[in-house]
Amino acid sequence: MTESHKVMEHYGTLSLRARATDAGIAWFAQQRAETPSADRLALGIHVVMGAEFAAMSANLAQNLREGRARLLQAIVRKRSPTSSLRETK
């Protein structure tokens, strides 16, 4: 278990979805097929992320396809105020 997993579990319950990478690869393919180039869109995430967004997202998509990066979805639910956050020894 990584240090970040330990921290998340300390403060709440942790639910992980390890198969998010396949969904991410499919999403990038769908976006590429359905979305016109950023040059033709007036508004979009490219406006917030800047001029390098197209290159950055293409790089992430390639790394996901080639197995050099993975996506992980984590849902952490805050513990109730009545639960103890003291470490057990």
C-alpha positions in Angstrom: 0.0 0.0 0.0 1.4 3.4 -1.0 1.8 6.3 1.5 -1.1 8.2 -0.3 -3.4 5.1 0.2 -2.5 5.1 3.9 -3.3 8.8 4.2 -6.6 8.5 2.4 -7.7 5.5 4.5 -6.7 7.3 7.7 -9.2 10.1 6.9 -11.9 8.1 5.3 -12.9 5.0 3.4 -11.2 4.5 0.2 -12.7 3.0 -3.0 -10.4 2.5 -6.0 -11.3 1.7 -9.6 -8.1 0.3 -11.1 -9.6 -0.2 -14.6 -10.0 3.5 -15.3 -7.2 3.3 -17.9 -9.2 1.5 -20.5 -12.1 4.0 -20.0 -9.6 6.8 -20.5 -8.2 5.3 -23.7 -11.7 5.0 -25.1 -12.6 8.6 -24.0 -9.5 10.0 -25.8 -10.4 8.0 -29.0 -14.0 9.2 -28.8 -12.9 12.9 -28.3 -10.6 12.6 -31.3 -13.4 11.3 -33.5 -16.2 13.6 -32.4 -14.5 16.9 -31.5 -13.4 19.4 -34.1 -9.9 20.8 -33.7 -9.4 23.3 -30.9 -8.7 26.0 -33.5 -12.3 25.9 -34.5 -13.8 25.9 -31.0 -14.3 29.2 -29.3 -14.6 27.8 -25.8 -13.3 24.6 -24.3 -10.7 23.3 -21.9 -8.0 24.3 -24.3 -8.7 27.9 -23.4 -8.0 27.3 -19.7 -5.1 24.9 -20.2 -3.3 27.0 -22.8 -1.6 26.6 -26.1 0.1 23.3 -25.2 -3.1 21.5 -24.2 -3.4 19.6 -27.5 0.2 18.3 -27.3 -0.2 17.5 -23.6 -3.4 15.5 -24.1 -2.0 13.7 -27.2 1.0 12.8 -25.1 -1.2 11.4 -22.3 -3.3 9.4 -24.7 -0.2 7.9 -26.3 1.3 7.0 -22.9 -2.0 5.4 -21.8 -2.2 3.3 -25.1 1.5 2.2 -24.7 1.1 1.3 -21.0 3.5 4.0 -19.7 0.8 5.7 -17.7 -2.3 4.5 -16.0 -5.5 6.2 -14.7 -6.8 5.5 -11.3 -10.1 6.7 -10.0 -10.3 7.1 -6.2 -13.4 7.9 -4.1 -12.6 8.8 -0.5 -15.5 9.2 1.9 -14.9 11.3 5.0 -15.3 9.4 8.2 -18.2 10.4 10.4 -17.3 12.8 13.2 -17.9 10.1 15.8 -15.3 7.7 14.4 -11.9 7.7 15.9 -9.0 9.0 13.9 -6.4 7.9 16.5 -3.8 5.5 15.3 -3.8 2.1 16.8 -0.6 0.8 18.2 
